[in-house]
Amino acid sequence: MLDIKLIRETPDLVKERLAHRLDGSADLIDEVLACDEIRRKNETQKQALQSERKKTSKEIGMLRANGEDSSAIETEVKKIGAAIKALDDEASKAGNRQTQLLLNIPNLPHPDCPIGKDEQSNPVIRSWGEKPKISEPRDHLEIAEAKGLISFEDGARLSGSGYAVYRGKGAKLQRALIQFLLDLQTDEHGYEEVNVPHLVNRECMEGTGQLPKFEDDMYGVGNNEQFLIPTAEVPVTNLYRDTLLAEADLPIKLTAQTPCFRREAGSAGRDNRGIIRMHQFDKVELVQIAHPDQSFALLEELTGHAEAALQKLGLHYQVIELCTGDIGFSSCKTYDIEVWAPGQGKYLEVSSCSCFTDYQARRMKLRFKDSEGKNQFCHTLNGSGTALPRLFVALLEQHQDAEGNIAIPEALQPYYGSDTL
C-alpha cells in the first residue's frame, strides 16, 4: 500500500500520479487524509485526557488518605474515561476506514511511465528476431488436433470451458518446456527454485495486492479464507512476509513453476480460442526481493531473464512498456513481452515483468536493516518466465513447416528428446 506519510506530506503529487491511471483512485486521497486527521487528532486529545485522568486519580488518593470525600472527583474521572473510550472508538473507526481505502488504492506509476488511456498507448521498446515467413500458417488448434496434442473436449468434460488436457506428445512438450525454463533460470541466472503450496490464505493474497480489489476474479474456498493461487508470485513473495532481512541478503532471487487459477478467462471469440486464455494454466515465475536503490536496474535484468527463454527457443517477440492506464494495480513500472503467433496474426503477451517498489512490502511488512541499523521496506519485483500456454502456441505456430512438422528448437531438444514434433 502507499506510505501514509507520503500522502500526508505530498497529497497533490500523489493525486496527480494516481490521476494518470484514470481509475478514480485519486478521488480517494482526500478521504484518506480526513481519516488520518481524525485518528491523529483523537490520539492527541486522548493523551491529554489520560494525563488529566492520571493527575486527578492522584488527587483522589490524597483525599482518601486524609479521610475526605472524593466522590465528586471520581465522577469526573469516570467522565474522562468515557471521553477516552469515545475518542478510541472514533479513531478506530477512522483507522479501519483508512486501512480499507489504502488497500484499494493502487501503486503510483513511475514518473517516466508513458501516459495513456489503454493498451493502444503502450510503446514498443524493442523487438528480437523476425517474423517467420510462413505462407499459410495454421493456428495451434489445427496443429494440436492433427497431432493429438491437446483435448479441449476432455477438459470441458472434466471441468467445463476454459480447461484443456494435454495428451501424448503434447503433455511431453509441456513438461519439456517447464524443465527447460526452470533450468535456464536456476543454472544460468542464479534463481533459487522453490516448490510452494497452490492454496494460500487471505493474508498472502492481500500482501501482493490481489485482495481486496480483485476478490471476484479469484477461486476462493472455505468461505474465502483460502484461495487457489492466480500466480506463483503470491506464495513465493509471501515467503518473506513479516520478515526483517539483512541488507547483505539482497537481492533474493526465486523461481517456481505452478498452475495458476483465474476466473476471468475472457469472452468467446477468436482472440480466446484454444489455450490462449484459460481458467487454469502453468507458469514459471521469477521473483526478486531487492534493495530500493537497485530495484529498477533489477527490473531491466529480470526482463532480460524472461527474454532469454524466447531467444533460446528462436521465437520472435517484442517488448512494450505499459502506460498509466494499462499498468497493473500494484505495479509502479511494467514491461510486457509479447511473442508473435503467426496462426493468430498477432502478438500474445507471454510475460509481464514489474517493479512494485515498496507497495507490496508495506502490505507484507517485509523489511531489511540497512547499514545504519534502520529498518527499511524492501522493493519487490516479479515476472513470468514464462507463461506456458502462449509459449506453447508460439512454438507450434512459429516453428511449423509446409509439411505439417514442428521443428523443436535446439535448446529444447535435450528435454523433449527429438528435433521434430
N, C-alpha and C positions, 0 to 999 in steps of 0.2 A: 504494500500500500504506500501511498505518498507520505512523506515526512510532514507531520502537522506543523513542525517548526518552519519548514519551507513555505507552507501555505500561509501561516501566520505572518511571516516576515515579508513575503513577496506575493501577495494574493493576485495582483494584476498580471504578473508574469505567468503564474500557474493558470489563470483563466485564459490568457492568450494562447498558451501552448495547447491546452485542452480544447479550445475552440476550433483548432485546426482538425480535430478528429470528427467534427460535425455530428456528434452523437448526443449532444445536450449535457454532457458531463460537466462542462464549465459552469452551468447554472446551479450546480450543487455546492459550489465553493462557499457562497455566502451563508448557506445553512450550516455548513461545517464550521465556519467561523463563529456563527451565532451560538452553536452548541459549545464550542470551545470557550467562548466568553462566559457563558453561564457556568460551566464547570470550573473555570479558574476563579471567577468572582465568588462563587459559593465556597470554594476552598479557602479563600482569603477571609471571608466572613466567618466561616467555621472555626478557623484558627483563632480569630479574635474572641469568639464566643467561648471557645474552650479555655482560653486564658482567663476570661472573666469568670467562668464556672470554677476554675481552679482557685482563683482568688477568693471567691465567695464561699467556697467549701471550707477554706481555712478559717474564715470568719465564723462559720457555723461551729467549727471545732473549738474555737476560742470561747464562744458564747456558752456552749455546753460545758466546757471546762470550768466556767465561772458560775454554772448553775442558772444561766439566763435563758430566756425563751428565744428559740431560733426558728420558730415555725414560719415567720414571715419571709425570712431569708431562704428557708428550704423551699418555699413556694416559688421564689424567684429562680432557684436552681432548677426546679422542675420545668419552669417555662424556658429556661435556657436550653435544657436537654431536648425539649420538644422542638425548639427552633433549630437546633443542630440536626435533629432527625429529618426535619423538613428540608433543610439545605442538602443533606445527604441524598434524600430521595430525589430531589430535583436534579442534583448533579449526576446521580446515577442514571436517571432517565436521559439527560442530555448526553452523557458519556456513551451510553448504549446506542443512541441515535447517531452520534458522531462516528462511532465504530462502523455501524452499518453503512453509513454514507461512504466512508473511506474504502470499505470493502467493495463498493460498487463503482468507484471512480477509477478509471484506467490510468496507466502509467503516462508520464509526459513524453511525447515524441521527442526524439533528438532534435536539437536546434537546426541541424542540417538535413533533417528528414524532408523529402520532397513534399510540398503542399499540394494536395489534390483531393478530389471527391471520392474516387473509387479506383478499381484496378486499371482503368484506362489511363490513369495518370502515373502509373509505375514505370519509371525509366529503365531501359535495358543498360546494365553496367558493362557487361562483356558477354562474349559467347566463345564456345570452343568447338572445333571441328566444323564440318559442313553437313548440310542435309544430304543423306544418301540419295543417289539418283535411281529411283525405282519408278518405272513407267506406270504400272498399275498396282500400287501397293494394296495388299489385303490387310484388313484390320485384325486385331488379335483374336476377336471372336471367331472369325472364319478359320484362322490358323489353328486355334485351340480345338475347334470342333473337328477339323480334318485330322488332327493328330491325337485326339483323345486326351488332351492335357487338362481340361477343366470341365466340370459338370455343374452347370447352373441349375439343372433340374434336380440333382441330388441336394444341392444347397437349399433350394426352395422347399423341397420335401422335408428336409430335416429342421429348417429354421425359419423359412419364409424368404421373401425377396431381400436382396442385399447381402446374400451369403453365397459362397461357392465352395465346391470340393475339388481340390487338385488331385489328379489321378495319374498313376504311372510315371511317365517321363515328366509330366507337369509337376508332380509332387517332388520328384528328384531335382528338377531345375530350381524349384523354390528353396529346397534345402541347400543346394549348392550355392545359391545367391546369398543366403543368410550366413553360411560359414565363410564365404569369401569376404563379405562385408565386415564381419566380426574380426577376422584375422587381419584384414587391412588396417583397421583402427587400433587394434591391440599391438600388432607386430611392428607396424610402420609409423604409427602416430602416437604411441605411448599411452593409450587409454587403458584403464583397468576394467576388465569385463566383470559385470555383476549380474546375478540372476535374482530377480525380485518378484514379490507377490503380484498377482494380477488383480487383486481386490484390495482396496485401501479405505481408510476411514475418512470422515469428513475433514478432519484437521489437515490431512495431506492435500486434499482437493482445494481447500481454502488457501493453503500455503503457496501453491503455484498459480492460483488465480482462477481455477475452473469454477469454484463456488465463491459466493452465491450466485454470481451473474449468469452462469450457463447451466444451472442445475437441470433444466428441462431437456437439455441435449445429452445428458448422461444416463447411464444404466445404473440405477440405484437398487440396492437390496436392503432388507431389514429395516423398513421404514426410512430408507435413505440415510442410514447411519454408515453404510459402506457402499462403495461404488466400484464397478468394473473400470479399469483404467482406460482413459481415452488416448493415452500415450505413456511410454516409459518415463518421460520427463517427470511425471508425478511421483512415483515411488523412488526413482533414482535421486532426484534433487532433495526429496524429503529424508533421505538417509542422514542428512546433516541438520535436520530440524532441531531447534533448541540446543545448538552446539556452539561452543566457543573454540575456534581453531587457533593455532599458532600461525603467525604470518609466514613462517617458513613452509607451512603445509601447502600454501597456494602457489600455482593453481592446482586444483584437483580435477582430474580428467577421467570420466567414467563412460562406459558404453554398455548397452543392454539390448537384447532382442526380446520383444514381447508381442503378443497380439494387442491390438487396440480396438476399443469398442465405442462406437459413436452412433447415436440415434439419427443424426441428420445426414442420411446417405444421399440426399438430393432427390429431385423430381425426375419423372420419366423423361426420356429423350436421348438423342444421340450422344450428347456430352456425358451421359452417365451409363452408357451401355457397357456390358461386360464387367470387368473388375476395376474400372476407373474410380468408382465411388462406392464403397462398401460399408456395411454396418460393422463388420469385423475384418481386420487385415493385419498383417505382420509388418513390423518396422524395426529397424536398428536405429537406436537413438544415441546421440552424443550429448553429454552434459559436462559443463565446466563450472567450477566454483572459483572465483577469481578475486584478486586484489582490485579495488576500484581504479587504480592508476593504470591497470593493464587490460581492462575488460574489452574496450573497443578494438584494441590491437588483436586480442584473442578472438574476437568475432570474425575478423578477417581470416585468421588462422583456421578456425573451426569450419568456416565456409569452404576454405580450400580443402579441408579434410573430406568433406562431403563431395566436392567436385572430383577429387582424386578417384573415387569409385567409378564415376561415369567415364572419366578419361581412360582408366584401365579397361573398361568394358567397350571402349570405342564408340561411345554414344554422344551424338551432337546435342548440345544443350545451350541455354542462355541463363544469365543471372540478372535478376531485376531487383531493384530496391523498392520496398513498399512505401507508398505515400501515406500521409497522415490520415486519410480517410479509409485506408485499407489495412493499416498495421494492426496487429493483434492487441487484445485488451491489456496484457501485462507487459508488452514489449516497448522498448524505447527505440530500437533500430532493428530492422529485419531485412535480410536478403532471401528471396525465393530462387531456387534453382529449378528451371523448367526444362524438361527433356523433350526432344522432338518425337512425335508419334506420327509417322507417315500415313498409317491407316486412318487416323483421325483427321489428318491435315492440320494439326495444331500442336502447340506446346502444352505439356502437362506438368503441373507442379509435382516434383518428386522429393523436394526437401525445402524446409523453411528454417533458416538459421537466425537466431535472435539474441540480442543482449537485453536483459531485463533490468540492468543497473541494480539498485538495492530494493526494487519493488517487491520481489518475491522474498528476499532475505528478511525484510521487515515483517512480513506476514509469518515467516517461519522462525523468526528470532535466530537467524543464522549469522554469527559474528566471528571476528578474529581479533586477536590482541596485537596491536601494531607495535612498532619499535619503541614507542614512547610509553607503552603499557596501557594505552587507551583501547577500549573496545569499540570496534567499528563494524558496520554491516558489510558483509561480502557482496560482491556482484555475482549474478548467476547468468549462464548462457546455455542455450541448447540448440540442437539442430538435428534434422533427420539425416541419417547416414547410410541408407536412405529408406523411404517407404517402399515396400516390396511390390504391391500390385502395379503401380505405374512404371516401376523399373522393369517388371516382367513384360508389361505391354510394350515399352520402348525397345527392349531387347528383341522380342519377336518381330516387331514391325520394322525396325531399322536394319536387322541382320537377315531379312528374308531374301531369297533369290527367286528367279522366274520359275524354277522347277519345284518350288514349294519347300525347299530346305531352309533351315535356320542355322546360320553359322554361329558356333559357340566361341566367344572371344577367348584368346589365348590365356588370359589371366584366370578365366573361369574353368578352363579345361581340366586342370588337376582336381577340381571339386566335382565336376559333372562326369568326367571320365570319358569324354568323347569330344570331337571337334564339330560335330553336326547333330542337330536335333531333328 
